[in-house]
Structure formats: C-alpha cells, structure tokens
C-alpha cells in the first residue's frame, strides 16, 4: 500500500550500500566503526501504478479532500498520489478527473520513475554492472540536467501561464517522488493556512534534495568507464593538465594530438582519465576555468553530477590499473601478462616493448611510420602515468619513478633499422617532459641526472643545435622547425641539467673527502690541485654558457608587465610595499624558462669553488667576493620570486616547486618566508600538485 518506508537502514549504511542492523537509536555497525550514526530518516516513496490504482484509492482522496482536515498525517496519506498537471484546474477545488486529462502522461512518468529504482537496485546487488546500465548512459543528458540544476532553473524557462510539456514534467524533481504542483494545490483547501502550506513545501524540498543527492552518489559510482565520464575527464585533461606537458612545445602534442590518439588507444585513454581523476581528487572536485569567454550555461562535457563528493581517487586508481594492464598486454606480444602489472614501472614496460619489437624486426617497416607512431603512444602513456605518480610524491621519490628512462632513448638512438638522427614530434615532446622532471627531481636529492648531458647525440636529436665543442646556438628556424622560444627553453633545460650534475659531483667529492673513501680520495697534493682546477674550470664554463644563452634569447623573453615595488592591498589603510616585484610574461614558456634561468645561476653562485690558482691573497678580498655573490643571489632571488608573484599559468606553477624551495633557503625575512609558503601552498590548493614536502623542508631549515 502507499506510504511504506522505502528503506529502514540508517543514512550512513544506506549511502555506503551496507546491510544495516537497524538498531535504535543508533546503528551498531556505525558504533563499531567509531563513527557517529546519522540516524534514520523515514522517507516514503510513492509510485503511480496507473489508472486502476488511482481509482482504487479515489474514495480515500475524496474523503480527505472534503473533510477539510489539515493534519500532517492526513497530508502524508493524500498529497503524494500522482495527479497530472491541469492548467485549467481550480487550485482551491477538488482533484481533477485523472482519467480524462492527459491520459498518456502517467505511462511516461512510470518510465521516468523506473530509472532511479533500477540504479539503486543495481548498486545494492553488487559491483557487477546491470545489463540496463548501458541504456542509462544514453539517458544521462536528461538525468544530469535535473540533478545538477534546481527546479527553479527549469521552471524559469517555461511561462507561468503555460503548462509544461509531458517530457519536462516527467523528469522534474517532483515527478521522481510522484508529486506535482497541481496535486499539492488540489488537496489544500482554503481552510489550510498559507504559512503551514509553505512549511510543508520546505520540508518536501529537503526530502527531495536528500533523495536527489543519494541518487547522484549512486549514479556517479556506476559511471566509471561510461561515455560521459571519459568525455568529462578527457576534456578536463586537455584544458587543464595537458598545458603542463606542453610547456616547451608550441605545437601542443599533449593538448592536441594525445586526446585524439586516445580514441583508438585504450592505454592512452585510461591514462588520461587516471591523471585527470587524481588531479580532481587532489583539488576536491573543483574545476578551474581554462580561460576564454564567459558562458551563461556549461557544456555537458564540462559538468559532472556531485563532483565535489565523488571518490575521484578510487576512480583514478581503477583507470591507472586499466591503463597499466593494457600497456602491459601491448608489451607482452601475446605472452602471459605479468601479475605485477601495477607494480612494474611504465618506463620498464616501454623498454621491454622496444627491446622485443627491435629483436622481432618490428622496426623494419620501410617507412617506420607505424612503429614510430606506436612508440609515441607508448611514451605518452608512460609520461601520463609518471605524472600520476609525481602528482602527490615527495621530492626525494621523483628520481626513482624515472629509473630506466635513459635506456629507453638509447635503444631508439642505437636501433639501426630506425636510423634516427632527429626525434619525431611525439618522441621529442615526451623526452623534454622526462628531462625537465629529471633535473628537478635530482635537485631534491643532489644526485646525478638520468640523462647524461655529455651524450650530445641524444640532445641533438631532441632539437638542440650543439657543435662538437659543446656550444649551442639559437637559430631562426632549427633543423626540425622549432620556434625560437622552444629552442631557448630546451637549451636552458640542457644547461640546468649540467649544473645539477656539477652539484652532484661536488657533493660526492665532499662526501669522499669527509669519509676518507680510498676510491675517491686524492693521492698527493698534485692530484688534489688538479681536481680543484677541473672543478673551477667547469664552473667558469657553465657561467659563461649561461651568460651566452641570456644574450641570444629572443625579445619575447622580456617581461611585458613589471612593478618593482607593488603595493600590498591586503592592508589598504597602510602604505605597505611587498618585498618582491611582480613580473608577468605573455608566454608561459618564457616565464618558466626565465625563472629556471635564475634558479640555475643561483645554484652556480652558492656553489662556487675556491680557485687555488688565482685566489684572493687577503681576507678583505675574500670578504668582498662574498658580498658580491650575496648581492647577485639576492637580485636573482627577487626576480624569480617576482615571476611567481605575477600569477603565471598552471604550466609554470607546477614546475616551480623545487625553484621556490631553493629561493626560500636564500631568504631571511619573516615576511619573505611567508610569501614563499603561500606560493607553495597555493600551487597545491589550486592545481593539486603536492608541495607539503617542500614546505616542511623549508620550515625545518628556517628553525635551525
């Protein structure tokens, strides 16, 4: 009979789809879990089963309607029977004749109302998908419109004096519980006060919202792998995350080509979804705007039901496993797949695929187009899965995720069938992403980079013009038609990689000297002086190369906006100036490159070796030299902080975490420290990139 409670479980067990013991007043399952039981809400669901049921209960409706009673108990029994909307019905009269007005509307509502019940039943039966879920995906457009927008937004599109169409009425929030505005008016007599009627409507709206949220939670759980979810995540990747990977690629391989390749590549498609879902989980479902025009309404692929409450981390883990499984199957060539697919590094799977392909003659295609295209797809999938790991990893863990990357590109260079002298667009885009994360991660640990900067053939194939004396140049158009901005950015990446290896070598020499290691300990003063000379010469060569690079960059590397002493508007009553300038570049590539340029110069300055040949002879000369170094370090620190304070795009911010760590170690003022911490925490809050490791390390160094 109508009015039977829909579910006796507590709210927590109902939402988690668990069997509740229904203990009153609190569920024992919640108590055992140490969670406060939210209690029981007796929501009632009423299903209109056709004209026969309405005729059966028609006498009860007429009795209650004519009796004029206004108690809540009678309302709960009478006002929830579905009555079609009649624009000519008297709002103060009795119920209209349901058999004469819109006879086909009840069947349409029955079809619309069966959808939530089917989904709820499927979610409670187990993780296996119901056969009818596929049909529901095609109807998501209609369901999403009613769940994402309140009823007021729908009603505003219809004139107040006109009746709604049967389709809109059947998918309205009121139809999901078997109520219509006409039925509520039909069973409210003139003796019922208006205030009491409004209180009833407000209580009904609360119950409707709770049911709507519960429906959205169930639906979002069942959407994993659905067409709409994959489209939503792919668009989020292309608009928000892909620019991070195209920092020095003006042709936008990851923003333009990778989403298109993902249509026919399951591993790419799932890797895109995994990275996008994890980033959404890190920012708690908040989606940044990608820029452009302002729209009064969002596209369907920009919306996701209940995005803030969705377990994005679970979805990301599922998609990561699906991407890794497909990638492993592609690299196994028909052999049995490994049981440790997720534990195996994506780089190892790419390396295994390349070795087997080369040994089986897969690279002997006359044009090599198919093999190179597959190589680009495999490397792009590895880049996405590596970024998936780096998104929330500590700085000390970055180099471990890139283990083996050097061997992958050496295989490509040493394969005779390919005869590669220049990387293709996709391979080059993947290389520079690996190279950039390589030297940034090595700075955290002060270890040598995976890519050897002395292996000039690999760097030339990646697009840098380097002669035999290791001198580079920036031409108007390079051998592979790279823009000047891309050439300058990639050249600086190679220079900073050389600086990081110089720091790692200096650290190893210091450790060997402190520990007295016989393998690295110099024998005699002559070898000690020779080692110091080599270190000083390397430092001078790097300083000269940085200066040469700066003199050859195009004019786009000059900032278009600069304020040397910006005002602190957080204190409008006081004329307080910020300690750093604000610098803005029109191109993200130039902003990030200049920031890393100052980062490399600072690393060289504070690690300047003592020149035993031309060292100052007096203490005053040495003190004067320290002062000059301090002034230049302060200047470059201010410039790099100014670029960060200029609020650049996300592709600049996600790559400046190690830079801000280095800058923070050079600053001494408390207000300067707070600015660095705000910049780091802003990166994590806005973009989801983990920065707590750098914050903890800075606070520890400041408190020593």
C-alpha positions in Angstrom: 0.0 0.0 0.0 1.1 3.6 -0.4 3.2 5.1 2.3 5.5 2.2 3.1 9.1 3.2 4.2 11.5 2.9 1.3 14.5 1.8 3.4 14.8 1.1 7.1 18.7 1.4 7.1 20.5 4.4 8.7 21.7 7.2 6.5 25.3 6.1 6.6 24.7 2.4 5.7 22.2 3.5 3.0 24.7 5.8 1.4 27.5 3.2 1.6 25.2 0.4 0.4 25.8 -1.8 3.5 23.4 -4.0 5.4 22.3 -2.2 8.4 21.3 -4.0 11.7 18.6 -1.3 12.2 19.3 -1.0 15.9 17.6 2.0 17.5 18.5 4.7 18.3 21.9 4.2 16.7 23.2 1.6 14.3 25.7 -0.9 15.9 27.7 -1.0 12.6 28.4 2.7 12.9 29.2 2.4 16.5 31.7 -0.4 15.9 33.3 1.7 13.2 33.7 4.6 15.6 31.5 6.9 13.5 28.5 8.8 14.8 25.4 7.3 13.4 23.4 9.9 11.5 20.1 8.2 12.4 17.1 7.1 10.5 15.1 9.1 8.1 11.8 7.6 7.1 11.5 8.9 3.6 8.5 7.4 1.8 8.3 6.7 -1.9 5.0 6.6 -3.8 4.7 5.0 -7.2 1.9 5.7 -9.5 0.9 2.4 -10.9 -1.7 3.5 -13.3 -5.4 4.5 -13.5 -6.6 1.3 -11.8 -4.7 2.1 -8.6 -5.8 5.7 -8.7 -9.5 4.6 -9.0 -8.9 2.2 -6.1 -7.8 4.9 -3.8 -10.1 7.6 -5.2 -12.6 7.3 -2.4 -9.9 8.0 0.2 -8.8 11.0 -1.7 -12.3 12.4 -1.9 -13.0 11.9 1.8 -9.8 13.6 2.9 -10.3 16.4 0.4 -13.8 17.1 1.5 -13.2 16.7 5.2 -11.0 19.8 5.3 -8.5 18.2 7.7 -5.1 19.8 7.7 -3.1 17.5 9.9 0.3 16.3 8.7 -0.7 12.7 9.0 -3.6 13.1 6.5 -1.3 15.1 4.2 1.2 12.3 4.1 -1.6 9.9 3.0 -3.3 12.1 0.5 -1.0 14.5 -1.1 1.5 12.1 -2.6 -0.6 10.4 -5.2 0.5 11.4 -8.6 -2.1 13.6 -10.4 -1.4 15.0 -13.9 -0.9 18.8 -14.2 -4.1 20.5 -15.4 -3.7 24.2 -16.2 -7.5 24.6 -16.0 -7.9 23.0 -12.6 -9.3 25.1 -9.7 -6.4 25.5 -7.2 -9.0 25.6 -4.3 -11.2 22.8 -5.7 -11.1 19.0 -5.5 -8.9 16.7 -7.6 -9.5 16.8 -11.3 -10.6 13.7 -13.2 -7.4 11.9 -13.8 -8.8 9.6 -16.4 -10.0 12.5 -18.7 -7.0 14.8 -18.5 -3.7 13.8 -20.3 -4.3 10.0 -20.2 -0.8 9.2 -21.6 1.1 11.2 -19.0 1.1 8.5 -16.3 2.8 6.0 -18.5 5.6 8.5 -19.4 6.1 9.2 -15.7 6.2 5.5 -14.9 9.0 5.1 -17.5 10.9 8.1 -16.0 10.5 6.9 -12.4 11.7 3.4 -13.0 15.2 4.7 -13.8 16.3 5.7 -10.2 14.8 2.4 -8.8 16.8 0.4 -11.3 20.0 2.1 -10.5 19.5 1.8 -6.7 18.7 -1.9 -7.1 21.8 -2.5 -9.2 24.0 -0.7 -6.7 22.8 -2.8 -3.9 23.2 -6.1 -5.7 26.9 -5.9 -6.0 29.8 -4.4 -8.1 28.8 -6.1 -11.3 27.0 -3.8 -13.7 23.4 -4.3 -14.5 22.6 -5.0 -18.2 20.4 -2.0 -18.3 23.1 0.4 -17.2 24.2 0.8 -20.8 20.8 2.1 -21.7 21.0 4.6 -18.8 24.2 6.1 -20.2 22.3 7.4 -23.2 19.8 9.0 -20.9 22.3 10.7 -18.7 21.9 14.0 -20.5 18.3 14.3 -19.3 19.1 13.0 -15.8 22.1 15.2 -15.4 20.0 18.3 -16.2 17.5 17.6 -13.4 20.1 16.6 -10.9 22.6 19.4 -11.5 20.1 22.3 -11.5 17.3 23.1 -9.1 13.7 23.0 -10.2 13.6 26.8 -10.3 16.0 26.9 -13.2 13.8 24.5 -15.1 10.6 26.4 -14.3 12.1 29.7 -15.4 12.3 28.5 -19.0 8.5 27.9 -19.1 6.0 30.8 -18.9 3.9 30.9 -15.7 0.6 30.6 -17.5 1.6 27.8 -19.8 1.6 24.1 -19.0 4.8 22.1 -19.1 5.3 19.5 -21.8 4.9 15.9 -20.7 8.6 15.2 -21.1 9.8 18.0 -18.9 7.1 17.2 -16.4 8.1 13.5 -16.3 11.8 14.3 -15.5 11.1 17.1 -13.0 12.3 16.6 -9.4 8.7 16.4 -8.3 8.0 13.5 -10.7 10.7 11.4 -9.1 8.6 11.1 -5.9 5.2 11.0 -7.5 4.2 14.6 -6.7 3.2 17.5 -8.9 2.5 21.1 -8.0 -1.1 20.6 -9.1 -1.6 17.7 -6.7 -0.3 19.8 -3.9 -2.7 22.6 -4.7 -5.6 20.2 -5.3 -5.5 18.8 -1.8 -5.1 22.0 0.1 -8.4 23.6 0.9 -9.0 27.3 1.7 -9.1 26.5 5.4 -5.4 25.4 5.3 -3.2 28.4 6.2 -0.7 29.6 3.7 2.2 29.5 6.2 1.5 25.9 7.0 1.5 25.1 3.3 4.9 26.8 2.9 6.3 24.8 5.8 5.1 21.6 4.2 6.7 22.6 0.8 10.0 23.4 2.5 10.1 20.0 4.3 9.3 18.3 1.0 12.1 20.1 -0.8 14.5 18.9 1.9 13.5 15.3 1.4 13.7 15.8 -2.4 17.2 17.1 -2.1 18.3 14.2 0.1 16.9 11.7 -2.4 18.5 13.6 -5.3 21.9 13.6 -3.6 21.6 9.9 -2.9 20.7 9.2 -6.5 23.7 11.3 -7.7 26.1 9.4 -5.4 24.8 6.0 -6.8 24.9 7.2 -10.3 28.5 8.7 -10.1 29.7 5.4 -8.7 28.2 3.5 -11.6 29.6 5.9 -14.2 33.2 4.6 -14.1 34.1 3.9 -17.7 31.0 5.4 -19.1 31.0 7.6 -22.2 30.1 10.8 -20.3 32.8 10.3 -17.6 35.5 9.6 -20.1 34.5 12.6 -22.1 34.4 14.8 -19.0 37.9 13.6 -17.9 39.4 13.9 -21.4 38.2 17.5 -21.7 39.5 18.3 -18.2 42.9 16.9 -19.2 43.0 18.8 -22.5 42.1 22.1 -20.9 43.9 22.0 -17.5 46.6 19.3 -17.4 47.9 19.0 -20.9 49.4 22.5 -21.0 51.7 21.4 -18.1 53.2 18.9 -20.5 53.4 21.3 -23.5 55.5 23.9 -21.7 58.2 23.9 -24.3 56.2 22.6 -27.2 54.4 25.2 -29.3 52.8 22.6 -31.4 51.0 21.2 -28.4 51.4 17.4 -28.7 49.7 16.6 -25.4 46.9 19.1 -25.7 46.0 18.4 -29.3 47.3 15.1 -30.5 47.2 12.9 -27.4 43.4 13.3 -26.8 42.8 12.3 -30.5 45.2 9.3 -30.3 43.3 8.2 -27.2 40.2 7.5 -29.2 41.9 4.4 -30.7 44.4 3.7 -27.9 42.9 2.3 -24.6 46.1 2.7 -22.6 46.2 6.4 -23.6 42.5 6.9 -22.9 42.7 5.3 -19.4 46.0 7.1 -18.6 44.4 10.4 -19.4 41.4 9.5 -17.2 43.6 8.4 -14.4 45.7 11.6 -14.3 42.6 13.8 -14.6 40.7 12.0 -11.9 43.6 12.1 -9.5 44.1 15.8 -10.1 40.3 16.4 -9.4 40.6 14.4 -6.2 43.6 16.5 -5.1 41.6 19.7 -5.6 38.4 18.2 -4.1 36.5 18.2 -7.4 36.9 22.0 -8.0 37.5 22.6 -11.7 39.5 25.6 -12.8 38.4 27.6 -15.8 40.5 27.1 -18.8 40.1 30.7 -19.9 38.2 32.2 -22.8 34.7 33.6 -23.0 32.1 33.6 -20.3 29.0 31.5 -20.8 25.6 31.6 -19.2 25.5 27.8 -19.2 28.1 25.0 -19.2 28.5 22.3 -21.8 27.5 18.8 -21.0 31.1 17.6 -21.1 32.0 20.3 -18.5 29.6 19.0 -15.9 29.7 16.0 -13.6 27.0 15.1 -11.1 28.1 15.6 -7.5 31.7 16.2 -8.5 32.7 17.5 -5.1 31.5 14.3 -3.3 32.8 11.8 -5.9 35.6 9.5 -4.8 38.0 10.6 -7.6 40.9 8.7 -6.0 39.2 5.4 -6.4 38.3 6.2 -10.0 41.9 7.3 -10.6 43.3 4.0 -9.2 40.9 2.0 -11.4 41.8 3.9 -14.5 45.6 3.6 -13.7 45.2 -0.2 -13.4 43.3 -0.3 -16.7 46.0 1.8 -18.5 48.8 -0.3 -17.0 47.1 -3.5 -17.9 46.6 -2.5 -21.5 50.1 -1.2 -21.7 51.4 -4.5 -20.3 49.4 -6.5 -22.8 50.8 -4.4 -25.6 54.3 -5.0 -24.5 53.9 -8.8 -23.8 53.3 -9.7 -27.5 50.8 -12.5 -26.8 52.7 -13.9 -23.8 51.1 -14.2 -20.4 50.7 -10.9 -18.7 52.6 -10.3 -15.5 50.8 -10.4 -12.2 52.6 -7.4 -11.0 51.4 -5.1 -13.7 50.7 -2.1 -11.5 54.0 -2.6 -9.6 56.0 -2.5 -12.8 57.1 0.9 -13.8 55.6 2.3 -17.1 59.2 3.0 -18.2 60.1 -0.6 -17.8 57.1 -1.7 -19.9 58.1 0.7 -22.7 61.7 -0.5 -22.5 60.5 -4.2 -22.7 58.3 -3.4 -25.7 61.1 -1.6 -27.6 63.5 -4.5 -27.0 61.1 -7.1 -28.2 60.0 -5.0 -31.2 63.5 -4.5 -32.3 64.5 -8.1 -31.8 61.5 -9.3 -33.7 62.0 -6.9 -36.6 59.1 -4.7 -35.7 61.1 -1.6 -36.7 61.9 -2.9 -40.2 58.9 -1.2 -41.8 60.1 0.7 -44.9 58.6 3.9 -43.7 58.8 3.1 -39.9 55.6 5.2 -39.6 53.6 2.5 -37.7 56.4 1.7 -35.3 57.2 5.3 -34.6 53.6 6.1 -34.0 53.2 3.2 -31.6 56.4 4.4 -29.9 54.9 7.9 -29.4 51.7 6.4 -27.9 53.7 4.2 -25.5 55.9 7.0 -24.4 53.0 9.4 -24.0 51.2 6.8 -21.8 54.4 6.5 -19.7 54.6 10.3 -19.3 51.0 10.5 -18.1 51.4 7.6 -15.7 54.7 9.0 -14.3 52.9 12.4 -13.7 50.2 10.4 -12.0 52.9 9.2 -9.5 54.7 12.6 -9.2 51.4 14.5 -8.5 51.5 13.6 -4.8 55.0 12.2 -4.4 57.7 13.8 -2.2 60.7 15.3 -3.9 63.0 12.5 -2.7 60.9 10.0 -4.6 61.0 11.7 -8.0 64.2 10.2 -9.3 63.0 6.6 -8.5 60.0 7.0 -10.8 62.3 7.9 -13.7 64.6 4.9 -13.4 65.4 3.4 -16.7 64.4 6.4 -18.9 67.9 6.8 -20.2 68.0 3.3 -21.6 64.7 3.8 -23.5 66.1 6.7 -25.6 69.4 4.9 -26.1 67.5 2.0 -27.6 65.8 4.4 -30.0 69.2 6.0 -30.9 71.1 2.7 -31.3 68.5 0.9 -33.5 70.0 0.5 -37.0 66.6 -0.1 -38.6 65.4 3.3 -37.4 68.5 5.3 -38.1 67.1 8.2 -36.0 69.0 11.4 -36.0 66.1 13.6 -35.1 63.2 12.6 -32.9 59.6 12.8 -34.2 57.3 15.4 -32.7 55.7 13.0 -30.1 59.0 11.4 -29.0 60.6 14.8 -28.6 57.7 16.1 -26.5 58.0 13.1 -24.2 61.7 13.5 -24.0 61.6 17.1 -22.7 59.0 16.2 -20.1 61.2 13.5 -18.8 64.3 15.7 -19.0 62.6 18.5 -17.1 61.4 16.3 -14.3 64.8 14.6 -14.3 66.8 17.6 -13.3 64.1 19.0 -10.9 64.0 15.7 -9.1 67.8 15.4 -9.0 68.0 18.8 -7.3 65.9 17.4 -4.4 68.4 14.6 -3.8 71.6 16.2 -5.2 72.1 13.1 -7.3 73.2 12.9 -11.0 70.5 13.1 -13.6 69.4 10.0 -15.5 70.1 11.8 -18.8 73.8 12.4 -19.4 74.3 15.9 -20.6 77.6 14.8 -22.3 75.7 12.4 -24.6 75.3 15.1 -27.3 73.7 12.8 -29.9 70.5 12.4 -27.8 70.2 16.1 -27.1 70.8 17.0 -30.7 68.0 14.5 -31.7 65.8 16.2 -29.2 66.2 19.6 -31.0 69.2 21.4 -29.6 71.8 22.8 -32.0 75.1 21.8 -30.3 78.5 21.7 -32.1 81.4 19.4 -31.2 82.8 21.9 -28.7 79.5 21.7 -26.8 78.5 25.2 -27.8 74.8 25.7 -28.7 73.1 28.3 -30.8 69.5 29.6 -31.3 68.7 29.9 -34.9 65.6 31.5 -36.5 64.4 28.0 -37.5 66.2 24.9 -36.3 66.7 21.7 -38.2 63.3 20.4 -37.1 61.4 23.6 -37.4 61.3 24.5 -33.8 60.3 28.0 -32.7 62.9 30.2 -31.1 61.1 30.1 -27.8 61.2 26.3 -27.8 64.9 26.2 -28.7 65.8 28.6 -25.9 63.7 26.7 -23.3 65.1 23.3 -24.3 68.7 24.7 -24.4 68.3 26.1 -20.9 67.0 22.7 -19.8 70.2 21.1 -21.0 72.3 23.8 -19.2 70.5 23.3 -15.9 70.9 19.6 -16.3 74.7 20.2 -16.5 74.5 22.4 -13.4 72.7 19.7 -11.4 75.3 17.2 -12.4 78.0 19.6 -11.4 76.4 20.0 -7.9 76.1 16.2 -7.6 79.8 15.7 -8.4 80.8 18.4 -5.9 78.7 16.7 -3.3 80.2 13.3 -4.0 83.7 14.8 -3.7 82.9 16.4 -0.4 81.5 13.1 1.0 84.5 11.2 -0.2 86.8 13.8 1.5 84.8 13.7 4.8 84.6 9.9 4.9 88.1 9.3 3.6 86.9 6.9 0.9 90.0 5.3 -0.6 88.3 5.0 -4.0 87.8 8.8 -4.4 90.4 10.2 -2.1 93.1 12.1 -4.0 96.7 10.9 -3.6 99.1 13.8 -3.0 98.7 17.5 -3.4 99.2 17.4 -7.1 96.0 15.4 -7.8 94.1 17.5 -5.3 95.1 20.6 -7.1 94.2 19.1 -10.4 90.7 18.2 -9.2 90.2 21.7 -7.9 91.3 23.1 -11.2 88.8 20.9 -13.1 86.0 22.0 -10.8 86.8 25.7 -11.2 87.1 25.4 -14.9 83.7 23.6 -15.1 82.1 26.3 -13.0 83.6 29.1 -15.3 82.4 27.3 -18.4 78.9 27.0 -17.1 78.8 30.6 -16.0 79.9 31.7 -19.5 77.3 29.4 -21.2 74.5 30.9 -19.1 75.6 34.4 -20.0 75.8 33.5 -23.7 72.3 31.9 -23.5 70.9 35.1 -22.0 72.4 37.2 -24.7 71.0 35.1 -27.5 67.3 34.7 -26.4 64.7 36.5 -28.5 62.8 39.6 -27.3 59.8 37.5 -26.1 61.8 36.6 -23.0 61.5 40.2 -21.8 58.5 40.8 -19.4 55.6 42.8 -20.7 54.5 43.9 -17.2 56.7 44.8 -14.3 56.1 46.6 -11.0 59.3 46.9 -8.9 57.6 47.9 -5.7 54.0 46.7 -5.7 51.6 47.8 -3.0 50.2 45.3 -0.5 46.4 45.7 -0.9 45.7 43.4 2.0 46.4 46.5 4.2 44.6 49.3 2.3 44.9 51.7 5.2 48.6 51.5 5.3 51.1 52.2 2.5 52.9 48.8 2.7 55.1 47.5 -0.2 55.8 43.9 -1.0 59.4 42.8 -0.7 59.5 41.4 -4.3 58.5 42.8 -7.6 55.7 41.5 -9.8 56.8 40.3 -13.2 54.4 39.0 -15.9 55.3 37.3 -19.3 52.8 36.9 -22.1 54.2 33.4 -22.9 54.2 30.7 -20.3 57.3 29.2 -21.9 59.3 32.4 -21.4 58.1 32.8 -17.8 59.1 29.3 -16.7 62.4 29.5 -18.7 63.5 32.8 -17.1 62.6 31.5 -13.6 64.7 28.4 -14.2 67.5 30.6 -15.6 67.7 32.5 -12.3 67.4 29.2 -10.5 70.5 27.8 -12.3 72.5 31.0 -11.8 71.8 30.9 -8.0 72.8 27.3 -7.8 76.1 28.1 -9.5 76.7 31.2 -7.3 76.3 29.5 -4.0 78.4 26.5 -5.1 81.4 28.5 -6.5 84.6 26.5 -5.9 87.7 28.1 -4.5 90.1 28.9 -7.2 93.5 27.7 -6.0 95.4 29.5 -8.8 94.0 33.0 -8.7 92.5 33.0 -5.2 92.5 36.4 -3.3 95.5 36.9 -1.2 93.9 38.8 1.7 90.9 38.2 3.9 89.4 41.5 2.8 89.4 40.4 -0.9 87.6 37.2 0.1 85.1 39.1 2.1 84.5 41.4 -0.8 83.9 38.5 -3.1 81.3 37.0 -0.7 79.5 40.3 -0.7 79.3 40.4 -4.5 77.9 36.9 -4.5 75.3 37.8 -1.9 74.2 40.8 -3.9 73.7 38.8 -7.1 72.0 35.9 -5.2 69.6 38.5 -3.7 68.9 40.0 -7.1 68.1 36.7 -8.8 66.0 35.6 -5.9 63.9 38.7 -6.2 63.5 38.2 -10.0 62.4 34.6 -9.7 60.0 35.4 -6.8 58.6 38.2 -8.9 57.7 35.8 -11.7 55.9 33.6 -9.2 54.0 36.6 -7.7 52.9 37.6 -11.2 50.4 34.6 -11.0 51.5 32.8 -14.2 49.6 29.9 -15.7 49.4 26.5 -14.2 52.1 25.0 -16.5 54.6 27.5 -14.9 53.5 26.9 -11.4 53.7 23.1 -11.3 57.3 23.3 -12.4 58.5 25.9 -9.8 58.2 23.9 -6.6 62.0 23.0 -6.5 62.7 26.6 -7.5 60.7 28.0 -4.6 62.5 25.6 -2.3 65.8 26.9 -3.4 64.7 30.5 -3.2 63.3 30.0 0.3 66.6 28.8 1.5 68.2 32.0 0.3 65.8 34.4 2.1 65.9 35.6 5.7 63.0 37.9 6.4 59.8 36.5 8.1 57.6 38.3 5.6 59.6 36.8 2.8 59.3 33.3 4.3 55.5 33.7 4.5 55.3 34.7 0.8 57.2 31.6 -0.3 54.9 29.4 1.9 51.8 31.0 0.4 53.1 30.4 -3.1 53.8 26.8 -2.4 50.5 26.1 -0.7 48.7 27.9 -3.5 50.1 25.5 -6.0 48.8 22.5 -4.1 45.4 24.1 -3.4 44.8 25.4 -7.0 46.4 22.6 -9.1 46.7 19.6 -6.8 50.5 19.3 -7.1 52.0 18.2 -3.8 54.1 20.9 -2.1 53.9 19.9 1.6 57.3 18.2 1.3 59.0 21.5 0.3 57.1 23.4 3.0 58.2 21.0 5.7 61.8 21.1 4.5 61.8 24.9 4.4 60.4 25.3 7.8 62.9 22.9 9.2 65.8 24.9 7.6 64.4 28.2 8.9 64.1 26.9 12.5 67.6 25.6 12.8 
